[in-house]
Amino acid sequence: MLETVNNIKGLEIYTPTGIFVGVADEVLIDISKMGIYGLFVADANPALVDESASISIPIRWVQSVGDIIILNRFPNERIGPGSV
């Protein structure tokens, strides 16, 4: 899974069941480990996240990146701000 940051930013993110989570606004980099930490979503789907809060999705939750991003997991319950 090799992609440039510019190719990832702006992609739509979906749960494993096909529910829209939001758009990848930023790619979070862990400088100390020289790798990607996660994806930042500024306005998450209000059906999944209270108040359409901003969330950070751990990179280990990403199953695939192509025309969209598909996650391999996402909480089954609605989450509050700062929970992910």
PDB file with one MODEL, atoms N, CA, C and O in Angstrom:
MODEL        1
ATOM      1  N   MET A   1       0.848  -1.174   0.000  1.00  0.00           N
ATOM      2  CA  MET A   1       0.000   0.000   0.000  1.00  0.00           C
ATOM      3  C   MET A   1       0.891   1.233   0.000  1.00  0.00           C
ATOM      4  O   MET A   1       1.104   1.835   1.052  1.00  0.00           O
ATOM      5  N   LEU A   2       1.401   1.611  -1.130  1.00  0.00           N
ATOM      6  CA  LEU A   2       2.211   2.808  -1.265  1.00  0.00           C
ATOM      7  C   LEU A   2       1.381   3.897  -1.932  1.00  0.00           C
ATOM      8  O   LEU A   2       0.904   3.735  -3.055  1.00  0.00           O
ATOM      9  N   GLU A   3       1.220   4.983  -1.239  1.00  0.00           N
ATOM     10  CA  GLU A   3       0.491   6.142  -1.757  1.00  0.00           C
ATOM     11  C   GLU A   3       1.218   7.384  -1.282  1.00  0.00           C
ATOM     12  O   GLU A   3       1.899   7.353  -0.257  1.00  0.00           O
ATOM     13  N   THR A   4       1.080   8.469  -2.013  1.00  0.00           N
ATOM     14  CA  THR A   4       1.605   9.736  -1.524  1.00  0.00           C
ATOM     15  C   THR A   4       0.531  10.396  -0.667  1.00  0.00           C
ATOM     16  O   THR A   4      -0.656  10.096  -0.801  1.00  0.00           O
ATOM     17  N   VAL A   5       0.954  11.287   0.204  1.00  0.00           N
ATOM     18  CA  VAL A   5       0.014  11.996   1.069  1.00  0.00           C
ATOM     19  C   VAL A   5      -1.007  12.747   0.227  1.00  0.00           C
ATOM     20  O   VAL A   5      -2.191  12.768   0.564  1.00  0.00           O
ATOM     21  N   ASN A   6      -0.568  13.359  -0.851  1.00  0.00           N
ATOM     22  CA  ASN A   6      -1.490  14.104  -1.705  1.00  0.00           C
ATOM     23  C   ASN A   6      -2.558  13.209  -2.317  1.00  0.00           C
ATOM     24  O   ASN A   6      -3.667  13.674  -2.580  1.00  0.00           O
ATOM     25  N   ASN A   7      -2.252  11.938  -2.550  1.00  0.00           N
ATOM     26  CA  ASN A   7      -3.247  11.014  -3.106  1.00  0.00           C
ATOM     27  C   ASN A   7      -4.269  10.583  -2.065  1.00  0.00           C
ATOM     28  O   ASN A   7      -5.383  10.196  -2.419  1.00  0.00           O
ATOM     29  N   ILE A   8      -3.914  10.643  -0.795  1.00  0.00           N
ATOM     30  CA  ILE A   8      -4.805  10.199   0.274  1.00  0.00           C
ATOM     31  C   ILE A   8      -5.725  11.333   0.735  1.00  0.00           C
ATOM     32  O   ILE A   8      -6.913  11.118   0.975  1.00  0.00           O
ATOM     33  N   LYS A   9      -5.171  12.531   0.854  1.00  0.00           N
ATOM     34  CA  LYS A   9      -5.973  13.669   1.296  1.00  0.00           C
ATOM     35  C   LYS A   9      -7.132  13.895   0.332  1.00  0.00           C
ATOM     36  O   LYS A   9      -6.949  13.926  -0.885  1.00  0.00           O
ATOM     37  N   GLY A  10      -8.322  14.053   0.894  1.00  0.00           N
ATOM     38  CA  GLY A  10      -9.503  14.303   0.087  1.00  0.00           C
ATOM     39  C   GLY A  10     -10.302  13.059  -0.259  1.00  0.00           C
ATOM     40  O   GLY A  10     -11.402  13.163  -0.801  1.00  0.00           O
ATOM     41  N   LEU A  11      -9.762  11.875   0.047  1.00  0.00           N
ATOM     42  CA  LEU A  11     -10.501  10.650  -0.253  1.00  0.00           C
ATOM     43  C   LEU A  11     -11.609  10.418   0.778  1.00  0.00           C
ATOM     44  O   LEU A  11     -11.452  10.732   1.958  1.00  0.00           O
ATOM     45  N   GLU A  12     -12.718   9.868   0.314  1.00  0.00           N
ATOM     46  CA  GLU A  12     -13.807   9.504   1.209  1.00  0.00           C
ATOM     47  C   GLU A  12     -13.433   8.233   1.964  1.00  0.00           C
ATOM     48  O   GLU A  12     -12.779   7.344   1.420  1.00  0.00           O
ATOM     49  N   ILE A  13     -13.859   8.160   3.229  1.00  0.00           N
ATOM     50  CA  ILE A  13     -13.566   7.020   4.095  1.00  0.00           C
ATOM     51  C   ILE A  13     -14.869   6.315   4.434  1.00  0.00           C
ATOM     52  O   ILE A  13     -15.866   6.954   4.771  1.00  0.00           O
ATOM     53  N   TYR A  14     -14.852   4.970   4.342  1.00  0.00           N
ATOM     54  CA  TYR A  14     -16.039   4.163   4.612  1.00  0.00           C
ATOM     55  C   TYR A  14     -15.738   3.068   5.620  1.00  0.00           C
ATOM     56  O   TYR A  14     -14.629   2.537   5.666  1.00  0.00           O
ATOM     57  N   THR A  15     -16.751   2.730   6.437  1.00  0.00           N
ATOM     58  CA  THR A  15     -16.630   1.628   7.391  1.00  0.00           C
ATOM     59  C   THR A  15     -16.621   0.312   6.616  1.00  0.00           C
ATOM     60  O   THR A  15     -16.886   0.304   5.414  1.00  0.00           O
ATOM     61  N   PRO A  16     -16.317  -0.810   7.293  1.00  0.00           N
ATOM     62  CA  PRO A  16     -16.352  -2.111   6.610  1.00  0.00           C
ATOM     63  C   PRO A  16     -17.733  -2.460   6.039  1.00  0.00           C
ATOM     64  O   PRO A  16     -17.837  -3.253   5.103  1.00  0.00           O
ATOM     65  N   THR A  17     -18.791  -1.867   6.604  1.00  0.00           N
ATOM     66  CA  THR A  17     -20.146  -2.137   6.111  1.00  0.00           C
ATOM     67  C   THR A  17     -20.620  -1.117   5.089  1.00  0.00           C
ATOM     68  O   THR A  17     -21.775  -1.158   4.664  1.00  0.00           O
ATOM     69  N   GLY A  18     -19.734  -0.193   4.684  1.00  0.00           N
ATOM     70  CA  GLY A  18     -20.068   0.746   3.622  1.00  0.00           C
ATOM     71  C   GLY A  18     -20.673   2.064   4.062  1.00  0.00           C
ATOM     72  O   GLY A  18     -21.194   2.805   3.229  1.00  0.00           O
ATOM     73  N   ILE A  19     -20.620   2.378   5.358  1.00  0.00           N
ATOM     74  CA  ILE A  19     -21.161   3.644   5.843  1.00  0.00           C
ATOM     75  C   ILE A  19     -20.095   4.726   5.703  1.00  0.00           C
ATOM     76  O   ILE A  19     -18.942   4.527   6.085  1.00  0.00           O
ATOM     77  N   PHE A  20     -20.489   5.864   5.154  1.00  0.00           N
ATOM     78  CA  PHE A  20     -19.583   6.987   4.961  1.00  0.00           C
ATOM     79  C   PHE A  20     -19.161   7.548   6.311  1.00  0.00           C
ATOM     80  O   PHE A  20     -20.014   7.870   7.138  1.00  0.00           O
ATOM     81  N   VAL A  21     -17.847   7.670   6.550  1.00  0.00           N
ATOM     82  CA  VAL A  21     -17.307   8.219   7.794  1.00  0.00           C
ATOM     83  C   VAL A  21     -16.992   9.698   7.635  1.00  0.00           C
ATOM     84  O   VAL A  21     -17.329  10.504   8.502  1.00  0.00           O
ATOM     85  N   GLY A  22     -16.353  10.050   6.542  1.00  0.00           N
ATOM     86  CA  GLY A  22     -15.947  11.425   6.301  1.00  0.00           C
ATOM     87  C   GLY A  22     -14.865  11.462   5.238  1.00  0.00           C
ATOM     88  O   GLY A  22     -14.650  10.485   4.521  1.00  0.00           O
ATOM     89  N   VAL A  23     -14.200  12.577   5.144  1.00  0.00           N
ATOM     90  CA  VAL A  23     -13.138  12.779   4.150  1.00  0.00           C
ATOM     91  C   VAL A  23     -11.808  12.899   4.877  1.00  0.00           C
ATOM     92  O   VAL A  23     -11.723  13.546   5.921  1.00  0.00           O
ATOM     93  N   ALA A  24     -10.781  12.282   4.333  1.00  0.00           N
ATOM     94  CA  ALA A  24      -9.438  12.374   4.907  1.00  0.00           C
ATOM     95  C   ALA A  24      -8.902  13.781   4.659  1.00  0.00           C
ATOM     96  O   ALA A  24      -8.450  14.099   3.559  1.00  0.00           O
ATOM     97  N   ASP A  25      -8.956  14.614   5.689  1.00  0.00           N
ATOM     98  CA  ASP A  25      -8.502  15.999   5.547  1.00  0.00           C
ATOM     99  C   ASP A  25      -6.988  16.121   5.690  1.00  0.00           C
ATOM    100  O   ASP A  25      -6.359  16.955   5.038  1.00  0.00           O
ATOM    101  N   GLU A  26      -6.415  15.290   6.541  1.00  0.00           N
ATOM    102  CA  GLU A  26      -4.973  15.309   6.769  1.00  0.00           C
ATOM    103  C   GLU A  26      -4.478  13.893   7.021  1.00  0.00           C
ATOM    104  O   GLU A  26      -5.227  13.030   7.477  1.00  0.00           O
ATOM    105  N   VAL A  27      -3.215  13.672   6.719  1.00  0.00           N
ATOM    106  CA  VAL A  27      -2.543  12.415   7.044  1.00  0.00           C
ATOM    107  C   VAL A  27      -1.608  12.731   8.205  1.00  0.00           C
ATOM    108  O   VAL A  27      -0.762  13.619   8.103  1.00  0.00           O
ATOM    109  N   LEU A  28      -1.761  12.005   9.303  1.00  0.00           N
ATOM    110  CA  LEU A  28      -0.969  12.253  10.502  1.00  0.00           C
ATOM    111  C   LEU A  28       0.298  11.413  10.460  1.00  0.00           C
ATOM    112  O   LEU A  28       0.244  10.189  10.344  1.00  0.00           O
ATOM    113  N   ILE A  29       1.434  12.085  10.556  1.00  0.00           N
ATOM    114  CA  ILE A  29       2.735  11.436  10.453  1.00  0.00           C
ATOM    115  C   ILE A  29       3.379  11.344  11.831  1.00  0.00           C
ATOM    116  O   ILE A  29       3.386  12.322  12.579  1.00  0.00           O
ATOM    117  N   ASP A  30       3.921  10.172  12.174  1.00  0.00           N
ATOM    118  CA  ASP A  30       4.701   9.983  13.395  1.00  0.00           C
ATOM    119  C   ASP A  30       6.168  10.099  13.006  1.00  0.00           C
ATOM    120  O   ASP A  30       6.761   9.150  12.493  1.00  0.00           O
ATOM    121  N   ILE A  31       6.744  11.262  13.251  1.00  0.00           N
ATOM    122  CA  ILE A  31       8.119  11.538  12.833  1.00  0.00           C
ATOM    123  C   ILE A  31       9.108  10.585  13.516  1.00  0.00           C
ATOM    124  O   ILE A  31      10.064  10.126  12.890  1.00  0.00           O
ATOM    125  N   SER A  32       8.875  10.291  14.798  1.00  0.00           N
ATOM    126  CA  SER A  32       9.818   9.431  15.525  1.00  0.00           C
ATOM    127  C   SER A  32       9.880   8.019  14.952  1.00  0.00           C
ATOM    128  O   SER A  32      10.925   7.370  15.009  1.00  0.00           O
ATOM    129  N   LYS A  33       8.770   7.544  14.401  1.00  0.00           N
ATOM    130  CA  LYS A  33       8.732   6.194  13.820  1.00  0.00           C
ATOM    131  C   LYS A  33       8.825   6.219  12.301  1.00  0.00           C
ATOM    132  O   LYS A  33       8.833   5.175  11.649  1.00  0.00           O
ATOM    133  N   MET A  34       8.896   7.434  11.744  1.00  0.00           N
ATOM    134  CA  MET A  34       9.001   7.602  10.292  1.00  0.00           C
ATOM    135  C   MET A  34       7.884   6.872   9.546  1.00  0.00           C
ATOM    136  O   MET A  34       8.133   6.161   8.572  1.00  0.00           O
ATOM    137  N   GLY A  35       6.660   7.058  10.016  1.00  0.00           N
ATOM    138  CA  GLY A  35       5.537   6.407   9.359  1.00  0.00           C
ATOM    139  C   GLY A  35       4.245   7.164   9.585  1.00  0.00           C
ATOM    140  O   GLY A  35       4.206   8.153  10.316  1.00  0.00           O
ATOM    141  N   ILE A  36       3.199   6.689   8.951  1.00  0.00           N
ATOM    142  CA  ILE A  36       1.880   7.296   9.084  1.00  0.00           C
ATOM    143  C   ILE A  36       1.237   6.794  10.374  1.00  0.00           C
ATOM    144  O   ILE A  36       1.228   5.595  10.654  1.00  0.00           O
ATOM    145  N   TYR A  37       0.701   7.730  11.151  1.00  0.00           N
ATOM    146  CA  TYR A  37       0.023   7.418  12.398  1.00  0.00           C
ATOM    147  C   TYR A  37      -1.471   7.211  12.159  1.00  0.00           C
ATOM    148  O   TYR A  37      -2.069   6.288  12.712  1.00  0.00           O
ATOM    149  N   GLY A  38      -2.070   8.068  11.341  1.00  0.00           N
ATOM    150  CA  GLY A  38      -3.504   7.957  11.132  1.00  0.00           C
ATOM    151  C   GLY A  38      -4.023   8.976  10.145  1.00  0.00           C
ATOM    152  O   GLY A  38      -3.265   9.677   9.474  1.00  0.00           O
ATOM    153  N   LEU A  39      -5.339   9.034  10.079  1.00  0.00           N
ATOM    154  CA  LEU A  39      -6.033   9.961   9.185  1.00  0.00           C
ATOM    155  C   LEU A  39      -6.904  10.885  10.016  1.00  0.00           C
ATOM    156  O   LEU A  39      -7.609  10.434  10.919  1.00  0.00           O
ATOM    157  N   PHE A  40      -6.860  12.169   9.718  1.00  0.00           N
ATOM    158  CA  PHE A  40      -7.666  13.152  10.429  1.00  0.00           C
ATOM    159  C   PHE A  40      -8.893  13.483   9.600  1.00  0.00           C
ATOM    160  O   PHE A  40      -8.787  13.801   8.415  1.00  0.00           O
ATOM    161  N   VAL A  41     -10.064  13.407  10.233  1.00  0.00           N
ATOM    162  CA  VAL A  41     -11.337  13.749   9.593  1.00  0.00           C
ATOM    163  C   VAL A  41     -11.912  14.939  10.354  1.00  0.00           C
ATOM    164  O   VAL A  41     -12.249  14.816  11.532  1.00  0.00           O
ATOM    165  N   ALA A  42     -12.027  16.076   9.701  1.00  0.00           N
ATOM    166  CA  ALA A  42     -12.479  17.298  10.368  1.00  0.00           C
ATOM    167  C   ALA A  42     -13.969  17.260  10.710  1.00  0.00           C
ATOM    168  O   ALA A  42     -14.359  17.679  11.800  1.00  0.00           O
ATOM    169  N   ASP A  43     -14.792  16.774   9.810  1.00  0.00           N
ATOM    170  CA  ASP A  43     -16.243  16.733  10.023  1.00  0.00           C
ATOM    171  C   ASP A  43     -16.749  15.323   9.769  1.00  0.00           C
ATOM    172  O   ASP A  43     -17.122  14.984   8.645  1.00  0.00           O
ATOM    173  N   ALA A  44     -16.763  14.508  10.804  1.00  0.00           N
ATOM    174  CA  ALA A  44     -17.204  13.124  10.661  1.00  0.00           C
ATOM    175  C   ALA A  44     -18.722  13.045  10.500  1.00  0.00           C
ATOM    176  O   ALA A  44     -19.451  13.958  10.889  1.00  0.00           O
ATOM    177  N   ASN A  45     -19.174  11.957   9.930  1.00  0.00           N
ATOM    178  CA  ASN A  45     -20.598  11.699   9.717  1.00  0.00           C
ATOM    179  C   ASN A  45     -21.335  11.784  11.058  1.00  0.00           C
ATOM    180  O   ASN A  45     -20.998  11.047  11.984  1.00  0.00           O
ATOM    181  N   PRO A  46     -22.337  12.670  11.181  1.00  0.00           N
ATOM    182  CA  PRO A  46     -23.057  12.822  12.452  1.00  0.00           C
ATOM    183  C   PRO A  46     -23.836  11.566  12.860  1.00  0.00           C
ATOM    184  O   PRO A  46     -24.220  11.437  14.023  1.00  0.00           O
ATOM    185  N   ALA A  47     -24.071  10.656  11.941  1.00  0.00           N
ATOM    186  CA  ALA A  47     -24.718   9.393  12.297  1.00  0.00           C
ATOM    187  C   ALA A  47     -23.764   8.476  13.066  1.00  0.00           C
ATOM    188  O   ALA A  47     -24.200   7.558  13.761  1.00  0.00           O
ATOM    189  N   LEU A  48     -22.458   8.733  12.934  1.00  0.00           N
ATOM    190  CA  LEU A  48     -21.445   7.913  13.593  1.00  0.00           C
ATOM    191  C   LEU A  48     -20.766   8.618  14.755  1.00  0.00           C
ATOM    192  O   LEU A  48     -20.351   7.974  15.719  1.00  0.00           O
ATOM    193  N   VAL A  49     -20.651   9.943  14.667  1.00  0.00           N
ATOM    194  CA  VAL A  49     -19.894  10.737  15.647  1.00  0.00           C
ATOM    195  C   VAL A  49     -20.745  11.909  16.114  1.00  0.00           C
ATOM    196  O   VAL A  49     -21.247  12.686  15.301  1.00  0.00           O
ATOM    197  N   ASP A  50     -20.906  12.034  17.433  1.00  0.00           N
ATOM    198  CA  ASP A  50     -21.685  13.140  17.985  1.00  0.00           C
ATOM    199  C   ASP A  50     -21.169  14.483  17.487  1.00  0.00           C
ATOM    200  O   ASP A  50     -19.962  14.712  17.412  1.00  0.00           O
ATOM    201  N   GLU A  51     -22.090  15.354  17.153  1.00  0.00           N
ATOM    202  CA  GLU A  51     -21.803  16.733  16.764  1.00  0.00           C
ATOM    203  C   GLU A  51     -20.882  16.848  15.545  1.00  0.00           C
ATOM    204  O   GLU A  51     -20.248  17.886  15.354  1.00  0.00           O
ATOM    205  N   SER A  52     -20.800  15.815  14.729  1.00  0.00           N
ATOM    206  CA  SER A  52     -19.906  15.817  13.559  1.00  0.00           C
ATOM    207  C   SER A  52     -18.484  16.212  13.957  1.00  0.00           C
ATOM    208  O   SER A  52     -17.785  16.900  13.213  1.00  0.00           O
ATOM    209  N   ALA A  53     -18.079  15.770  15.124  1.00  0.00           N
ATOM    210  CA  ALA A  53     -16.771  16.157  15.676  1.00  0.00           C
ATOM    211  C   ALA A  53     -15.622  15.656  14.806  1.00  0.00           C
ATOM    212  O   ALA A  53     -15.782  14.750  13.988  1.00  0.00           O
ATOM    213  N   SER A  54     -14.477  16.265  15.007  1.00  0.00           N
ATOM    214  CA  SER A  54     -13.255  15.817  14.348  1.00  0.00           C
ATOM    215  C   SER A  54     -12.780  14.531  15.001  1.00  0.00           C
ATOM    216  O   SER A  54     -12.884  14.369  16.217  1.00  0.00           O
ATOM    217  N   ILE A  55     -12.254  13.607  14.183  1.00  0.00           N
ATOM    218  CA  ILE A  55     -11.720  12.357  14.714  1.00  0.00           C
ATOM    219  C   ILE A  55     -10.401  12.032  14.023  1.00  0.00           C
ATOM    220  O   ILE A  55     -10.113  12.507  12.924  1.00  0.00           O
ATOM    221  N   SER A  56      -9.624  11.220  14.694  1.00  0.00           N
ATOM    222  CA  SER A  56      -8.393  10.686  14.123  1.00  0.00           C
ATOM    223  C   SER A  56      -8.573   9.181  14.022  1.00  0.00           C
ATOM    224  O   SER A  56      -8.885   8.517  15.010  1.00  0.00           O
ATOM    225  N   ILE A  57      -8.379   8.653  12.841  1.00  0.00           N
ATOM    226  CA  ILE A  57      -8.542   7.217  12.604  1.00  0.00           C
ATOM    227  C   ILE A  57      -7.159   6.574  12.560  1.00  0.00           C
ATOM    228  O   ILE A  57      -6.334   6.951  11.728  1.00  0.00           O
ATOM    229  N   PRO A  58      -6.892   5.612  13.438  1.00  0.00           N
ATOM    230  CA  PRO A  58      -5.576   4.951  13.434  1.00  0.00           C
ATOM    231  C   PRO A  58      -5.317   4.258  12.093  1.00  0.00           C
ATOM    232  O   PRO A  58      -6.227   3.678  11.503  1.00  0.00           O
ATOM    233  N   ILE A  59      -4.101   4.322  11.630  1.00  0.00           N
ATOM    234  CA  ILE A  59      -3.754   3.730  10.332  1.00  0.00           C
ATOM    235  C   ILE A  59      -3.983   2.221  10.339  1.00  0.00           C
ATOM    236  O   ILE A  59      -4.235   1.637   9.286  1.00  0.00           O
ATOM    237  N   ARG A  60      -3.901   1.583  11.497  1.00  0.00           N
ATOM    238  CA  ARG A  60      -4.119   0.135  11.569  1.00  0.00           C
ATOM    239  C   ARG A  60      -5.575  -0.244  11.248  1.00  0.00           C
ATOM    240  O   ARG A  60      -5.870  -1.413  10.999  1.00  0.00           O
ATOM    241  N   TRP A  61      -6.484   0.745  11.255  1.00  0.00           N
ATOM    242  CA  TRP A  61      -7.871   0.495  10.888  1.00  0.00           C
ATOM    243  C   TRP A  61      -8.095   0.549   9.379  1.00  0.00           C
ATOM    244  O   TRP A  61      -9.176   0.196   8.908  1.00  0.00           O
ATOM    245  N   VAL A  62      -7.100   0.979   8.617  1.00  0.00           N
ATOM    246  CA  VAL A  62      -7.244   1.115   7.165  1.00  0.00           C
ATOM    247  C   VAL A  62      -7.001  -0.232   6.490  1.00  0.00           C
ATOM    248  O   VAL A  62      -5.937  -0.835   6.632  1.00  0.00           O
ATOM    249  N   GLN A  63      -8.003  -0.683   5.761  1.00  0.00           N
ATOM    250  CA  GLN A  63      -7.897  -1.945   5.021  1.00  0.00           C
ATOM    251  C   GLN A  63      -7.331  -1.718   3.641  1.00  0.00           C
ATOM    252  O   GLN A  63      -6.440  -2.443   3.199  1.00  0.00           O
ATOM    253  N   SER A  64      -7.855  -0.692   2.945  1.00  0.00           N
ATOM    254  CA  SER A  64      -7.380  -0.451   1.586  1.00  0.00           C
ATOM    255  C   SER A  64      -7.546   1.017   1.204  1.00  0.00           C
ATOM    256  O   SER A  64      -8.410   1.730   1.713  1.00  0.00           O
ATOM    257  N   VAL A  65      -6.677   1.431   0.284  1.00  0.00           N
ATOM    258  CA  VAL A  65      -6.707   2.796  -0.253  1.00  0.00           C
ATOM    259  C   VAL A  65      -6.722   2.678  -1.764  1.00  0.00           C
ATOM    260  O   VAL A  65      -5.875   2.012  -2.360  1.00  0.00           O
ATOM    261  N   GLY A  66      -7.686   3.328  -2.368  1.00  0.00           N
ATOM    262  CA  GLY A  66      -7.795   3.359  -3.828  1.00  0.00           C
ATOM    263  C   GLY A  66      -8.512   4.643  -4.196  1.00  0.00           C
ATOM    264  O   GLY A  66      -8.045   5.737  -3.880  1.00  0.00           O
ATOM    265  N   ASP A  67      -9.635   4.510  -4.858  1.00  0.00           N
ATOM    266  CA  ASP A  67     -10.459   5.685  -5.153  1.00  0.00           C
ATOM    267  C   ASP A  67     -11.145   6.186  -3.888  1.00  0.00           C
ATOM    268  O   ASP A  67     -11.524   7.353  -3.797  1.00  0.00           O
ATOM    269  N   ILE A  68     -11.301   5.288  -2.908  1.00  0.00           N
ATOM    270  CA  ILE A  68     -11.832   5.584  -1.580  1.00  0.00           C
ATOM    271  C   ILE A  68     -10.966   4.846  -0.563  1.00  0.00           C
ATOM    272  O   ILE A  68     -10.109   4.041  -0.929  1.00  0.00           O
ATOM    273  N   ILE A  69     -11.201   5.130   0.714  1.00  0.00           N
ATOM    274  CA  ILE A  69     -10.514   4.416   1.787  1.00  0.00           C
ATOM    275  C   ILE A  69     -11.539   3.542   2.485  1.00  0.00           C
ATOM    276  O   ILE A  69     -12.597   4.019   2.893  1.00  0.00           O
ATOM    277  N   ILE A  70     -11.225   2.267   2.622  1.00  0.00           N
ATOM    278  CA  ILE A  70     -12.098   1.325   3.317  1.00  0.00           C
ATOM    279  C   ILE A  70     -11.407   0.899   4.607  1.00  0.00           C
ATOM    280  O   ILE A  70     -10.243   0.497   4.605  1.00  0.00           O
ATOM    281  N   LEU A  71     -12.144   0.995   5.700  1.00  0.00           N
ATOM    282  CA  LEU A  71     -11.604   0.603   6.991  1.00  0.00           C
ATOM    283  C   LEU A  71     -11.865  -0.873   7.263  1.00  0.00           C
ATOM    284  O   LEU A  71     -12.822  -1.447   6.744  1.00  0.00           O
ATOM    285  N   ASN A  72     -11.013  -1.481   8.077  1.00  0.00           N
ATOM    286  CA  ASN A  72     -11.245  -2.875   8.466  1.00  0.00           C
ATOM    287  C   ASN A  72     -11.987  -2.963   9.788  1.00  0.00           C
ATOM    288  O   ASN A  72     -12.379  -4.050  10.212  1.00  0.00           O
ATOM    289  N   ARG A  73     -12.183  -1.812  10.449  1.00  0.00           N
ATOM    290  CA  ARG A  73     -12.979  -1.759  11.681  1.00  0.00           C
ATOM    291  C   ARG A  73     -13.396  -0.321  11.947  1.00  0.00           C
ATOM    292  O   ARG A  73     -12.774   0.626  11.465  1.00  0.00           O
ATOM    293  N   PHE A  74     -14.458  -0.180  12.719  1.00  0.00           N
ATOM    294  CA  PHE A  74     -14.930   1.107  13.208  1.00  0.00           C
ATOM    295  C   PHE A  74     -15.879   0.797  14.348  1.00  0.00           C
ATOM    296  O   PHE A  74     -16.594  -0.202  14.273  1.00  0.00           O
ATOM    297  N   PRO A  75     -15.925   1.607  15.406  1.00  0.00           N
ATOM    298  CA  PRO A  75     -16.815   1.298  16.533  1.00  0.00           C
ATOM    299  C   PRO A  75     -18.264   1.101  16.090  1.00  0.00           C
ATOM    300  O   PRO A  75     -18.769   1.831  15.237  1.00  0.00           O
ATOM    301  N   ASN A  76     -18.919   0.109  16.678  1.00  0.00           N
ATOM    302  CA  ASN A  76     -20.313  -0.178  16.339  1.00  0.00           C
ATOM    303  C   ASN A  76     -21.275   0.836  16.939  1.00  0.00           C
ATOM    304  O   ASN A  76     -22.374   1.036  16.423  1.00  0.00           O
ATOM    305  N   GLU A  77     -20.860   1.480  18.038  1.00  0.00           N
ATOM    306  CA  GLU A  77     -21.706   2.464  18.674  1.00  0.00           C
ATOM    307  C   GLU A  77     -21.291   3.867  18.266  1.00  0.00           C
ATOM    308  O   GLU A  77     -20.137   4.113  17.916  1.00  0.00           O
ATOM    309  N   ARG A  78     -22.235   4.766  18.317  1.00  0.00           N
ATOM    310  CA  ARG A  78     -21.939   6.173  18.017  1.00  0.00           C
ATOM    311  C   ARG A  78     -20.898   6.668  19.007  1.00  0.00           C
ATOM    312  O   ARG A  78     -20.985   6.372  20.199  1.00  0.00           O
ATOM    313  N   ILE A  79     -19.931   7.407  18.533  1.00  0.00           N
ATOM    314  CA  ILE A  79     -18.847   7.856  19.404  1.00  0.00           C
ATOM    315  C   ILE A  79     -18.943   9.349  19.665  1.00  0.00           C
ATOM    316  O   ILE A  79     -19.495  10.104  18.865  1.00  0.00           O
ATOM    317  N   GLY A  80     -18.399   9.753  20.792  1.00  0.00           N
ATOM    318  CA  GLY A  80     -18.387  11.167  21.168  1.00  0.00           C
ATOM    319  C   GLY A  80     -17.110  11.823  20.695  1.00  0.00           C
ATOM    320  O   GLY A  80     -16.179  11.138  20.272  1.00  0.00           O
ATOM    321  N   PRO A  81     -17.054  13.143  20.761  1.00  0.00           N
ATOM    322  CA  PRO A  81     -15.850  13.863  20.347  1.00  0.00           C
ATOM    323  C   PRO A  81     -14.621  13.384  21.121  1.00  0.00           C
ATOM    324  O   PRO A  81     -14.676  13.204  22.337  1.00  0.00           O
ATOM    325  N   GLY A  82     -13.525  13.182  20.410  1.00  0.00           N
ATOM    326  CA  GLY A  82     -12.275  12.780  21.035  1.00  0.00           C
ATOM    327  C   GLY A  82     -12.184  11.316  21.414  1.00  0.00           C
ATOM    328  O   GLY A  82     -11.216  10.908  22.055  1.00  0.00           O
ATOM    329  N   SER A  83     -13.179  10.508  21.030  1.00  0.00           N
ATOM    330  CA  SER A  83     -13.181   9.092  21.437  1.00  0.00           C
ATOM    331  C   SER A  83     -12.287   8.216  20.603  1.00  0.00           C
ATOM    332  O   SER A  83     -11.776   7.215  21.107  1.00  0.00           O
ATOM    333  N   VAL A  84     -12.075   8.550  19.344  1.00  0.00           N
ATOM    334  CA  VAL A  84     -11.269   7.688  18.490  1.00  0.00           C
ATOM    335  C   VAL A  84      -9.841   8.167  18.504  1.00  0.00           C
ATOM    336  O   VAL A  84      -8.985   7.576  17.845  1.00  0.00           O
TER     337      VAL A  84
ENDMDL
END
